[in-house]
Amino acid sequence: MEEQTKAIVQSSLDALMENQEFLPELQGEMRSQAFTSLSAILSTPNQIYKSFLRVPLDNGAVVRIPSFRVHHNNAMGPYKGGIRFHESVNEEEVVNLAFLMTLKNALHNVPFGGGKGGVLINPRDFSEKELNMISRKFVRYFADVIGATKDIPAPDMGSGEREMDWMMAEYKKIHPGEPYLGSFTGKSVENGGSLGRREATGKGVYFTFRYLMHDFVKENEQLLSSTSNKFAATTLAHANRPLTLAVQGFGNVGSITALEAYKCPLVDNTVVAVSDRNVTLYNENGLDIPALISFTSKNRGDLPVTDEQLSEAGVSAEIRSRDDLLTLPVDVLVLAALENQIHENNMTEIHAKIIVEGANAPTTKEADQYLSDQGVVIIPDILANAGGVIVSYFEWLQGRETQYHSEQEIYDKLVGQMQQTMDMILPQYFGDPFPLRQNCYIHSVKRLSTVLYKQGKLY
């Protein structure tokens, strides 16, 4: 991942180096030195914090749990990023996710830097009391580096508003008399959280797809039809016909994305497949997404895995292997599970011509290049799954101002900000041969580089 991070930064800087309109005051040797500095700064984190949480279990045993908090870059504002509870958590993964947060915030002009946290557990293996202790211990161990003006954690895979409520309560206990509402986002509404925060990432993921395939095409059909850009050809070919969707991952992001697709009156799309850690469910005529969400809410988040459970849910579907979803003959693939799901061993079996990344880094570099060469339109994670951090920013502001917005107001603000980003990126994407991901990276690095230069951090 470290090499991939460096490659992302360097390729973006190479494109900007040739653009003499970018930082024109830097010329000759000074320009070369400044870009060398930028490469070093953006490809490495500012700090890596690691600790082993000492946690007493219900059975009387004591365990030591590896945990991390990474500060990548804070040129744009306080560090911001989720805390992941998962058995695959490791230092390299958390560093890479913090880097992606820096780029994501810069792309969407959110005044935060990039951070990320991780705890090496499977939360299903712990009781509620034990998870409460793990959450509180995390805050105690990292109390000196988090806070409303320093580093603002949020939920991530395996954690949610319950854990953020616990963590903020511990932060308040450790820092009596200090402002605490902005120390964590993604909290419950009753505890100072924002309406719409839980659904924000999934809604944002579907909005990027809907905006591209309906709003943008409708307004720019002449532009798309007059260019030889292979991605424009793919987009136009799919914009005016019924589309089938498959959603990998049926957690908070995937289920909301699937529900938004199910309800959307603007795009003629049908969700024919969903999957989770256990199973793929497939129905070529479409799945009853509300019924599946109702079932998972009563069954620890798991989809039906037997005919009896399907009958209980009132859903008609074929039960298939979990990994079957990726290679189904569908038009659109939404990746809302883990990283590295499409890779060199399965990339040639992908049928979808449009991929939407709801998860972080679900497509490897090799697979991304291969699929892009085939004309597959990939809406990358940095663009598609920013809804969570955007609404986290709104929540942070509400906590500082102690003024709160309705769910509709939050959603309107969310789509407004994401639309602004799309309108900045998409015309360029369809006007040159770069994949959408590279266009996003260049814009992010450009904004970060400008701020770092203005702050005098390149010398």
N, C-alpha and C positions, 0 to 999 in steps of 0.2 A: 504493500500500500504506500510505503514511503516513496518508492520510485515513481509510482503513479501520481502521487501528489506533486512531486518535483516536475514531472512531465507536463501536468496540467498548467502549472505556474509558468514554466519556461515557454511552452508553445504560445500561451497568451501574451507573454511579454515579447516574444519574437514578433508577433503580429503588430503589437503596439510600437515596438522599436522602429519599424519601417514606416509608421505613420507620423510624419513630421508635424502634423497638426496637433498631435498629442504631446503636451509639455514642450512646446516649441522653444522655451527658454533654455532647455537642456540641449546642448550641441557638442559634437566632437567627443573628446575624452571624458568630459563631465557627464555626457549622456550615457556613455558606456559604463562608467562607474556607478551612476545612479541605478541603472537597470540591473547591474550585478548585485547591488544592495537589495533591490526589490526582490530578486530571486531568492536570496538568502532569508530575508525577513518573512516572505509569504509562504515559503515551503517548510518552515519549522515553527513549532509552537513556542510561545513565550515561557510557559511553565507547565510542568507535569507534576501533579501531586498524586501520591500513591500511599495507601494505608491498608492495614489489616484490621477490620472491625472486630472487636472482641464482643461476641454475642452469646449470652446464656440462653440455652434452649429449654423448652418445656419439660424435657426429660431429665434435666439437671446437668447435661453436658454443656461444655463451652466450646464454641467454634471460632476460628479466625477467618474472616471472609475478605478476600482481596477486593479493594475498591479504588476508584480513580476519579480524579477531577482534572480536566485538561483546559488550560487557557491558551487558545491559539493566537488570537490577535484582538486588541481592543482599540484600534485606531478609530473605529466608527462609534464606539460607545462601550458601556459595560459588557462584559462577557455574558453570553446567553446560550443556553443549550440544555437539553433534557438529561435526565438520569435514567439510564437503562438498567433494568433488573433482568439479567439473562445469563444462562449457563455458558454462552460463547464469549462473554465479555473478556477483552484483553487490552493491554495498553495500546498496541498498535491500532486496534479498531477504534478506540476512544479518541486517539490523536487524529485519525483520519476523519471521524465524524465531526470533531471540533473544527477542523479545516473546512469541511463542507458547510458548516454553520457560518463561518466567516464569509465565504463566498455567497451564501444564500442571503444573508442580511444585507450585504453590499448590493446584490442584484436588485433586491426589492426596496432598497433605500430605507431599510429599518435601522434606526440609530443604535444598534447593538454590535458587539464583536462576536467572535465565535468561541464557544466553550462546549464542553460535553462531560458527562459523568457516567460511571458504570459501576455496578455491583455484581460480582460473579456468583449469582445464585439462580436457581430455578424457583421463582416465587411460589409455584404450586407445591413445592416440597416443605413449605413453612406455614405455620399457623398464623392467624391474624395477629396474635400477641407477639410472635417472633418477628413478623414483618414490621410491626410497630417499633420494636426495639432496633431492628436493622436500620430503619428510616431515621430514627432519632440518633443512633450512633453515627450515621453518615454525617449528620449536621454537626455533631460534637467534634468529630475528627477533622472536619473541613471548615469549622466555624470562622477561622481567621481569613479565609479567602473568598467566602460568599457574602452576599448582602445586596441591598437594593441599588447601590451605586457602584458595586464592584463586579459581582457575578450572580446572575439570577437564574437558578435552575428551574426546570419544568418537567412534566411527565415525559416519558419515552416508553419504549417497549417494556412491558412488564410492570410499569408503574402507572399511577393515575392520580385523580384528584384526592383520593383517600391518603395516599402517601405524601402528597404535597401539603395537605392539611396538617398531618403529623409533623412534617419537617418545619413548616412555618411556626407551629406551636413551640417546637424545640428551639428554633432560632429566637423567638420572642423571649423564652425563658433564659437563654444565654445572654441576650442583649437587652436587659430591662431598660425601659424608658426611651429606647431608640425606635424610629419608624420601622415597621416590620411588614406591612401589607405588600410592599413591592419586593420582598426578599425571595419569594417564590411565585410563579404563575402556574396556571392550570389547576388552581384550587377550586373547591366547591363554591357555588354561588353564595351559599350561606356564610362562607368563611372569607368573603372578599374576592371571590373569583368572578370571571366574566361570563355572562350568558353567551352561549354559542362556542365557548372555547373547546369543549370536548369534541364537537362536530367539525371544528374549523378545518383541520387538515384534510379530512375526507371530502368536505364540501369544496375546498380549494382544488383538490386533485381533479374532481369531476369538472369544476368550472374551467380549468385550463383546457381540457378536452373539448367541452361544449363551446367555449369561446373560439377555439381554433376552427372546429368543424361547422359551426353555424354562423356566429357573429362575424368573425374575421373573413371567412369565405364569402359571405353575403356582401360585405362591403368592398372586397378586394378581388372579386372573381376575374376581372379584366387583367389585373396584375398577375394573378396566378396562371391564367391561360396564355399569357404572352411571354412567359419565361421558359427557358429550357431546363430550369432547376428540377431535378428528379424528385425532390421532396414535394414540390408544388404539384407535380403530376400525381403522386400518391394521394395527396390531400384532396385534390379535385375529384379523383376517381372514386373516393369514398364519401364525399360530402353530400351527394345527392341520391343516396340509395340506403336501404335498410342495413344496419350494422349489427353484428353479433359481438358481444363482449364476454370476456372471461376475467374474473377477479381472483388473483392469488392472494390469500390472506383474508380472513373474515373477522379481524379484530376491530379496533376502534376506527382505523382508517379505511380498511377494505369494506366493512359493512356499510359505512356511511356513503362511500363512493358508489357502491352497488345500489343503495337506496336512492341516491340522487339520480342515477341513470334510470332506475325503474320508474321514477316519478316524472322525469323530464319530458315536457311536451314539445320541445324545440328540435330535438334530434331523434330520429327514428332508430333507436337502438334497443336491443333486447339482451338482458343478462342471461346467458345460456349456461354458465358454469361459474362456480365458486369453489374455493378450497381453503382448508386450514391445515394444521399440523398432522391431522389424521386422515383426511379424505378429500376427494373431489366429488362434487355433485354436478350432474350434467342433465340438461333437458333442452333439446334443440328448439323447442317452442317457447322457452323462457322459464325462469324460476320465480317462485313467489318469495321475493326478498323480504317483505315485511314479516311473513310467517317464519322465515329462517331466523330473522333477528329476534323475534319473540321466543323462538326455541332456544337460541344460544343464551339469551338473557336468563333463562331458567336452568341452564346446564353448564355453568362455569365457562361460558364462551365457546363451547364446542358445538360443531355442526352435527346433524344426525349421521350415524355411521351404520345403521341397520335399517331394514325395511320397516321394522316395528317403530323405530324412532321417526322415520319419514312419515309414517301414518299418523303418529302422535302429533307431528308438526303440521300435518295437513298439506304436505308438499309432495309433488310428483317429480322423481328424478332417478337417474341411474347413479349407482354408487361405483366410483372408480378409484384407482390409486391416487394418492395425494399428488404425485409428480406428473400425472397425466395432463393436468390442466395446461401446463406450459406449451404443449405440442398439439393442442386441439385445433381444428380447422376453423378458427374464428378471425374476425376482422381486427378486433382490438383486444389487447392484453393489458390489464392493469396489474402492476406488480406492487403489492402492499404487504409483503411479508418481510423477509430478511435480505441482507446483501448477498451478492454473488449468486443469484438464482439462474441467470442466463449466462452461460460460459462457453468455453471452446468445445466442450463435450456435447452440448445440446443445441448450440446456436443454429446449426444447419437444419434442425427439425422444427424451428419456429415458423408458423404459418402466418401469424398476425402481421399486418402491414402498418399498424399503429400501436405503439407501446407507450403507456403512461406510467411513470415511476412514482408510485405513492410511497414506497420504502426508500431508505437511503442506500445508494450504491448497489441496486439489485442487478445491474448489468456490468460484467467485467469489461475491461478496456478492449480485449480481443473481440468479444462478442459485439460490443458497441460499434467497432470499426467494421466488422463483417456485415452487420445488419444495415448500417448506414450506407455501405457500398451497394446493398441490394435495393436502396431507395426506401427503406423502412423509416417512417417518421417516429422518432423517439422524443417524447416530451420528458426532459430529464428531471430528476429529483430536485435539483436546485431551483427549478422553475415551478414544478407541479406541487410539491408538498410543503410549501412555505406558509400555508394557511395557519398552522399552529403557532409559529413564531410571530406572525403578523398580529394575530388576535392576542397573543401573549403580550405584545407591545401595548395593545389597547388596554388590556387588563392592568398592566404596570402603570399606565397613565391614570386609569381610573382609581387605582390605589393611592396614587400621589395626590389626586385632586378630590378624592372621596365623592366623585360623581359617577353615576353608572348609566349605561346605555341599554336600550332594549335589544333583544336578540336580533330583530330585523335591522336595527341601526348598525349593530356590529357586523352583520352579514353584508349589508350595503357598503360599509367601509372596507370590508375585506375584499369584496369583488372589485371595488373601485381601485384599490391599490394593486391587485393582481392584474387587472385590465391595463393599468398604466404601464406595468412591466411588459405585458404581452405586446402592447402597441409599440413599445420601444424596440423589442427584440424581433418580432415576426417579419416586418418588412425587410430587414436586413437578411434574415434567414432565407427568405425566398428569393433574394437577389444575388446570393453568392453560393458557392459550393460547400461552405462549412456546415456540418451538422448543427442542430439547434443547441446541443450541449456546449460545443465550442464557442458559439456566439454568446451564450450566457456567461461562460467563463471569462471571455474577453471583456465583456461589460463589467463584470465583478472586479476583475483585476485592474481595469482602467479606473474605476471609482476608488478602489483601495489605494492604488498607486498615487492618484492625485492627492488624496488626504494625507498619505504618508509624506509626500513631497512638501505639501503646504505646512505640515507640522515639523519639518526639518529633521526627519528621522532617517534620511538616506546618507548621512555623512558620519 
